[in-house]
Amino acid sequence: MKEGDNVRLRGYPKDSKIGKVRRVSNRNVEVSWIMGSGWKHIVEHDIHDLEGV
């Protein structure tokens, strides 16, 4: 997993929201999620909570 990759939360349905990796450090990944209103929500997740699209 590297910056710019598209990801989704592991275990969610395949049609769930897709985010873009902003930063990777050790086991933490900062992901930018595009919300319905068009603004970005940036959240840090454990690398094992995410899967590539």
Secondary structure as UniProt FT lines:
FT   TURN            3..4
FT   STRAND          6..9
FT   TURN            10..11
FT   TURN            14..15
FT   STRAND          19..25
FT   TURN            26..27
FT   STRAND          28..34
FT   TURN            36..37
FT   STRAND          40..46
FT   HELIX           47..49
FT   STRAND          50..52
//
